[in-house]
Structures are given as C-alpha cells and as structure tokens.
Amino acid sequence: MSLRLTRKGALNLMLPKVDAREERGRQLASVAQIRRVGRRWAVPSQTRASERYLVDVESKACTCPDFEARRSTCKHQHAVLFWIAWGRDVGADGSVTETITLKRKTYAQPCWRSDNASQVHEREYVERLLRALCAGIPQPPRKPGPGRKPLPIADLVFAAILKVFMTLSSRRAQSDLRESAARGNLGTVGHFNTLTRFLADPASTTILTSLIEKSAAPLCAIENGQYAIDATGLTTVTYDRWFDQKHGKRCAAPPWVKLHILCGTVTHAVTSARVTSEGDCPQRPALLARIRERHDVREVAADKAYSSVENHVLDRLGVEAFIPFKVNAVVNPKAPVWSRHLCEFALNQERLLAHYHRRSNVETVCAMMKSRFGAAVASRLPTAQVNEVLAMCVAHNLCCVVNAIFTTGLAPAFWQDASASAPPQLSELQPRAT
C-alpha cells in the first residue's frame, strides 16, 4: 500500500486489485478498441459509446469517475494492462486474437412466491391502506358564510393519490373512484375540477409531505438504521421555447421538477421528500431532521454532491456519514471531524466503500418510481406539479408496505389507533392453491 500527496493536496491511495474490476477489464479489452494517445491510452466507455477515458499506466491514473472516487485500479486500467499483455498494441490491423468466455453470475431469489403475491394483489391492498392512511387526516372547520359544503379533505387526498397510482388523468380516474366508493374505501367522489384545484392548492403540499412520513413510519421496524439520500428529476408536459440567434433556429426544452428524497436501504421507502430546484447539499439537514423522531437513523450515505463540512459533522446527532470526498478536498484545521473523515477516506477506503455502496438503493428507489408511475408529471401548474410528485412518493411507500406485508408479515399502523390502520387478512387476498 502506497500513499502520496497530489498537487492539489488530496490524498491518493493505491489499494490492491479488485477481482470484479479485473474481470470487467478483461472483458472490455476483449471487445473494445484501445488506442495509444501519446504516453496514455484511450479506453472507450461501456455505457457511452462516444466517450473515452485516458489511462496513464506509469502513474496508475485514469480519468473515469470510479478512479476519481476510489483512487484505486479501475476496470479501464485493467483493460489496458490486458491489452498490452496480449500484444494487441503491436498489431497493425488491431484484430482480436483471443476469445474470452465469461459466465454471467446469477442470484437466487428466495421469496418469489411472496413477491408475486404482493404484486398480484397490490391494487387491492394499496386502496385499503390508503383509506386507513387518509382516515387520520383532520378536517378543518368550515368558513362561515353561504356556499356549497366542501368535500372532506380525506376524500380529496385519497382521490389524488389513487389517481397518481393509476397513472390516469382526473377525468379518466372518475370511474375508478366511483368503484372505490362502491367498495366503501371512498366517501364522496368529487368533480374532476375539484381534484385539479386540490392539487394546485399550496396548502395540499403540507398534507402530502406529512403523509409521506406517515406512510413510511410502519417500515422503520424493518430498516436497519441505514439510509441514503439523493435527488432525481422528472420532466413536465410544458415546454420553454426560444429562438437561437447563433444557429438561426427555434429550440424547445421541457422544464423539470427536482425531487430530493431520503430513503431506507432495506425497504426502499421514501422517509422524507422535498421538491425544489435548489442544490443537493443544503437539503440534507431538513430531510434528516424530519425522520429522526420516527426512525432510528445510524448511517447516511450520499454521493460527492453532498460533501460539505456540515454534512460530515453528524456525530453530534448520533449519525455516521459515509460521503466520498472530492479530489480537491484538503484538511481543515477548523473542522476536526471533516479532517478525520478525510484521513479515514484515504487510509481505510475499504470500510467506507462497504457502507457507501448502499447508496445505490436510492437509485433503485428513483428507478422504481419512474418505472411504475412514469418519469414525467401530467400537471401544468408549478404547485400542482410539486403535489403530484409528493403524491407519487406516498403511492410508492404504500407499495413498499404491501410488499412488506407479504414478505415479512408486517401489520402496519399509520396512526395511534392501530385498529384503524389494520390491513385485510392475508388469507382473504392470497391466491388459493390449485
């Protein structure tokens, strides 16, 4: 193990080779065309065909993000070493002279039956759990004066979340809402314009934000105290159009809304969320403060976008932060915790990476939400777009609760009255044996 200090002051550590990256480097060298560029080698990216990473064999460096984060041998360096060892840099035609056959590694799924049953009956469970979740929403007093009696807030919230869950418009969701009312899960079916106005109301943001935390509260018993934070973007149906004076043509691009989430790494439930166009780093204190009352948070993993002195100093809260440092990070005498984490990041990367790699679960959460509800919001008004994204998080949490009911036998209780949130019996909805 060797340790050296770069020109920018960052610690650079060369760790032993990792077998998995060596195998990927061997596979990359067998199919890719690697070319020498001066004293370095240009290796094509496996995810972006037009991108190349430069590998310096002598200084053991690479321009890829993996080497920047780990400061250890990446798959592109292994690919260059295999390319040189096989003598391919000598050949004029660059032909492949060796065939490598790799067997794909597969993983056993121990609970296919439970997962299948949870998805088969997901709609039934989500509707009943949503009724129990909305049952605890208080009804504000009616303002004095003439006019039609307003619909209950619980019915409006139920209709908004169920509409997002079914990925339907307010008009096309009317028939499904009437069916829910016939089953006793919804009290009153309001007009589709009433539902649209509810989503465009700024007061609905507070209600939906609290329901995200309430819907994730039953899953805290399954979580192991390890959480991850990240942000993702969702496109909208509106477009910004402009005329490009330089190229002489009209351009258009859809604006997008940015969702910041803090999720559990076991159940993949969104424990807290914010929809704002602000940067990632300042969102960590607010997201973490909202869940510490209900969840036992011991670890928080995040990427380098959250690397700041404030985000690293979580020891006073009893929370350990696993955030990699940027290449220009230096020791700060005024921040001893930051300096200690920087030294640990350089001298004990194996421990940090073992905890940091749990951050990939937040990417899984974003992929789950977009694959189930779509990667775009249907609302046009900015406030309605925010509320639609928050309703999407509540619907996602209810799906996670359904999965936990079938896989772990969870009995969720969203409010203090446990009987009000009691789910239907498993024997009622599980498929019969044939």
Buried (B, 14 or more C-beta within 10 A) or exposed (E): EEEEEEEEEBBBBBBEBBEEBBBBBBBBBBEBEBBEEEEBBBBBBBEEEEEBBBBBBEEBBBBBEBBBBBBBBBBBBBBBBBBBEBEBBEEEEEEBEEEEEEEEEEEEEEEEEBBEBBEEBBBBBBBBBBBBBBBBBEEEEEEEEEEEEEBBBBBBBBBBBBBBBBBBEBEEBBEBBEEBBEEEBBBBBBEBEBBBBBBBBEEBBEBBBBBBBBBBBBBBBBBEBBBBBBBBEBBBEEEEEEEEEEEEEEEEEEBBBBBBBBBBBBBBBBBBBBBBEEEBBBBBEEBBEBBBEBBEBEBBBBBBBBBBEEBBBBEEBEBBBBBBBEBEBEEEEEBEBBBEBBEEBBEEBEEBBEBBEBBEBBEEBBEBBBEBBBBBBBBEEBBBBBBBBBBBBBBBBBBBBBBBBBBBEBEBBBBEEEEBBEBEEEEEBBEEEE
